[in-house]
Amino acid sequence: MNENTRFSDLSETLAELGGQGVVKVLQDLPSFKLRGISQDTSKVTSARMIKPEFGLLKFSELPALEVQARFNALHGSNTRPRCIPNSGLKEKYIGQPAYFDRLDRVRFESDLEHDILIKELEGVNVPPGALHWNLKKAKDRVFVKCNGCSGRYEWVQFGEITLTGVGKVKAIDLIQKFMDNRPYNASKTPEFRFSFE
């Protein structure tokens, strides 16, 4: 397991290991009973319930690593990772939850990510929560700037999002059909009017 492990994967792995452990104990139950240690009831703890607010990914407040960690912790659980669009979408989608089925921290392992987020935005102060894309180089993804000290590594990306009242929307459709129709120049004069909370 590592920082990319998601709840859904971990849950399956632990269920398998738990089942194997139960079988092992049942095969030699008398021996396990003899070696058993009573738990000190004064030291019993229980996990707190995850509050729905934990699933709200506030890009303007959270660093990319924490956004990724929260997404991974919730993926496949009853609390869906979501954001609140603040601006740039058509009016009826502003303030309505948008949900993520996949969200990845940008690691700049490809020249493409470096070109879109470093070369294009060199010298530009990108506000946390802002969306950025380049339809000529990568139609399949939208980048979101997170809060943090290091601008280079404070981005996450998604290829699809679920809009309230619409359903799943691919990145290119979000940009072309659901953003308001004011012009956006990605390379010369970025206008970060498109943002999530």
C-alpha positions as CSV (number, residue, x, y, z in Angstrom):
1,M,0.0,0.0,0.0
2,N,1.2,3.5,-0.8
3,E,-0.2,7.1,-1.2
4,N,-2.1,6.0,-4.3
5,T,-4.0,3.3,-2.4
6,R,-7.7,3.9,-2.5
7,F,-10.3,2.9,0.1
8,S,-12.0,0.6,-2.4
9,D,-8.8,-1.3,-3.0
10,L,-7.7,-1.4,0.6
11,S,-11.2,-2.6,1.7
12,E,-10.9,-5.6,-0.8
13,T,-7.4,-6.4,0.4
14,L,-8.3,-6.3,4.1
15,A,-11.5,-8.4,3.5
16,E,-9.3,-11.1,1.8
17,L,-6.7,-11.0,4.6
18,G,-9.4,-11.0,7.3
19,G,-11.1,-14.1,5.8
20,Q,-7.8,-15.9,5.7
21,G,-7.2,-15.0,9.3
22,V,-10.5,-16.3,10.4
23,V,-9.9,-19.6,8.6
24,K,-6.5,-19.9,10.2
25,V,-7.9,-19.3,13.7
26,L,-10.8,-21.8,13.3
27,Q,-8.4,-24.5,12.1
28,D,-6.6,-24.3,15.4
29,L,-9.1,-22.7,17.8
30,P,-8.1,-24.4,21.0
31,S,-4.4,-23.3,20.6
32,F,-5.4,-19.7,19.8
33,K,-7.7,-19.7,22.9
34,L,-4.8,-20.8,25.1
35,R,-2.5,-18.0,23.7
36,G,-5.3,-15.4,23.8
37,I,-4.7,-12.1,25.7
38,S,-7.6,-10.3,27.3
39,Q,-8.0,-6.7,26.1
40,D,-7.9,-3.9,28.7
41,T,-11.4,-2.5,28.4
42,S,-10.2,0.9,29.7
43,K,-8.0,1.3,26.5
44,V,-10.7,0.4,24.0
45,T,-11.0,3.0,21.2
46,S,-13.3,3.3,18.3
47,A,-13.0,5.0,14.9
48,R,-14.9,8.2,14.5
49,M,-17.6,8.4,11.8
50,I,-16.4,10.3,8.8
51,K,-18.4,13.6,8.5
52,P,-19.8,14.5,5.1
53,E,-17.7,17.8,5.2
54,F,-14.6,15.7,4.9
55,G,-15.6,14.8,1.3
56,L,-15.8,18.4,0.3
57,L,-12.5,19.1,-1.5
58,K,-11.7,22.8,-1.0
59,F,-9.0,23.3,-3.5
60,S,-8.6,26.9,-2.3
61,E,-7.6,25.7,1.2
62,L,-6.0,22.2,0.7
63,P,-2.6,21.3,-0.7
64,A,-2.6,18.8,-3.6
65,L,-1.3,15.9,-1.5
66,E,-4.1,16.3,1.0
67,V,-6.7,16.6,-1.8
68,Q,-5.3,13.3,-3.2
69,A,-5.3,11.7,0.3
70,R,-8.9,12.6,1.0
71,F,-10.0,11.4,-2.4
72,N,-8.2,8.1,-1.9
73,A,-9.7,7.7,1.6
74,L,-13.2,8.2,0.3
75,H,-13.1,6.5,-3.1
76,G,-15.6,3.7,-3.0
77,S,-17.1,4.7,0.3
78,N,-20.5,6.2,1.1
79,T,-19.1,9.7,1.1
80,R,-18.3,10.8,-2.4
81,P,-15.5,13.2,-3.0
82,R,-16.9,16.5,-4.3
83,C,-16.3,20.2,-4.9
84,I,-18.5,23.3,-5.3
85,P,-18.0,25.2,-8.6
86,N,-17.7,28.9,-7.7
87,S,-17.5,30.5,-11.2
88,G,-17.1,29.9,-14.9
89,L,-19.9,27.3,-15.3
90,K,-23.3,28.2,-16.5
91,E,-25.3,29.8,-13.7
92,K,-27.5,26.8,-12.7
93,Y,-24.3,24.8,-11.9
94,I,-22.7,27.4,-9.6
95,G,-22.9,26.4,-6.0
96,Q,-24.1,22.9,-6.8
97,P,-21.9,19.9,-5.8
98,A,-19.9,18.3,-8.5
99,Y,-18.5,14.8,-7.8
100,F,-15.2,13.1,-8.7
101,D,-14.8,9.4,-9.6
102,R,-11.1,9.9,-10.3
103,L,-8.8,12.6,-9.2
104,D,-5.0,12.4,-9.5
105,R,-2.2,14.6,-8.2
106,V,0.0,16.0,-11.1
107,R,3.5,14.7,-10.6
108,F,5.0,16.3,-13.8
109,E,6.2,12.9,-15.0
110,S,5.4,13.9,-18.6
111,D,6.6,16.7,-20.8
112,L,2.9,17.4,-21.6
113,E,2.1,18.3,-18.0
114,H,5.2,20.5,-17.8
115,D,4.3,22.3,-21.0
116,I,0.7,23.0,-20.0
117,L,1.3,23.9,-16.4
118,I,4.8,25.3,-16.3
119,K,5.7,26.8,-19.7
120,E,2.2,28.2,-20.4
121,L,1.8,29.6,-16.9
122,E,5.3,30.9,-16.3
123,G,5.2,34.1,-14.4
124,V,1.4,33.9,-13.9
125,N,0.0,34.0,-10.4
126,V,-2.6,31.2,-10.5
127,P,-5.1,31.4,-7.7
128,P,-6.0,28.2,-5.7
129,G,-9.1,26.6,-7.0
130,A,-8.6,27.8,-10.6
131,L,-9.1,25.5,-13.5
132,H,-6.7,25.3,-16.5
133,W,-6.7,23.3,-19.7
134,N,-5.3,23.2,-23.2
135,L,-7.6,21.6,-25.8
136,K,-4.8,21.4,-28.4
137,K,-2.5,19.3,-26.2
138,A,-4.8,17.5,-23.8
139,K,-8.5,17.3,-24.5
140,D,-9.0,14.5,-21.9
141,R,-8.1,16.5,-18.7
142,V,-8.7,19.6,-16.7
143,F,-6.2,20.7,-14.1
144,V,-7.1,22.3,-10.8
145,K,-4.7,24.5,-8.8
146,C,-4.6,23.6,-5.1
147,N,-3.4,25.7,-2.2
148,G,0.2,25.4,-1.1
149,C,3.7,26.8,-1.0
150,S,5.1,25.1,-4.1
151,G,3.2,26.2,-7.2
152,R,4.8,23.6,-9.4
153,Y,3.5,20.5,-7.5
154,E,0.2,21.9,-6.3
155,W,-2.1,20.6,-9.1
156,V,-4.6,17.8,-9.4
157,Q,-6.3,16.6,-12.6
158,F,-9.5,14.9,-13.6
159,G,-10.8,13.6,-16.9
160,E,-14.5,13.3,-15.9
161,I,-16.8,14.9,-13.4
162,T,-20.4,14.3,-12.3
163,L,-22.5,17.5,-12.4
164,T,-25.6,17.7,-10.2
165,G,-28.7,17.2,-12.4
166,V,-26.6,16.1,-15.4
167,G,-24.5,13.0,-14.6
168,K,-21.0,12.1,-15.8
169,V,-19.4,14.7,-18.0
170,K,-16.0,14.2,-19.8
171,A,-13.4,17.0,-19.5
172,I,-13.8,18.2,-23.0
173,D,-17.6,18.4,-22.7
174,L,-17.3,20.3,-19.4
175,I,-15.2,22.9,-21.2
176,Q,-17.2,23.1,-24.4
177,K,-20.8,22.7,-23.2
178,F,-21.0,23.6,-19.5
179,M,-18.6,26.5,-19.1
180,D,-20.1,29.9,-19.8
181,N,-19.5,31.2,-23.3
182,R,-17.1,34.0,-22.6
183,P,-13.7,33.7,-24.4
184,Y,-10.8,32.0,-22.6
185,N,-7.2,32.2,-23.9
186,A,-5.2,29.5,-22.2
187,S,-1.7,30.6,-23.2
188,K,-1.4,34.3,-23.7
189,T,-3.7,35.9,-21.1
190,P,-5.1,33.3,-18.8
191,E,-8.3,34.3,-17.1
192,F,-8.9,32.2,-14.1
193,R,-12.7,32.8,-13.9
194,F,-13.3,29.1,-13.9
195,S,-12.9,27.8,-10.3
196,F,-13.9,25.4,-7.6
197,E,-14.2,26.2,-4.0
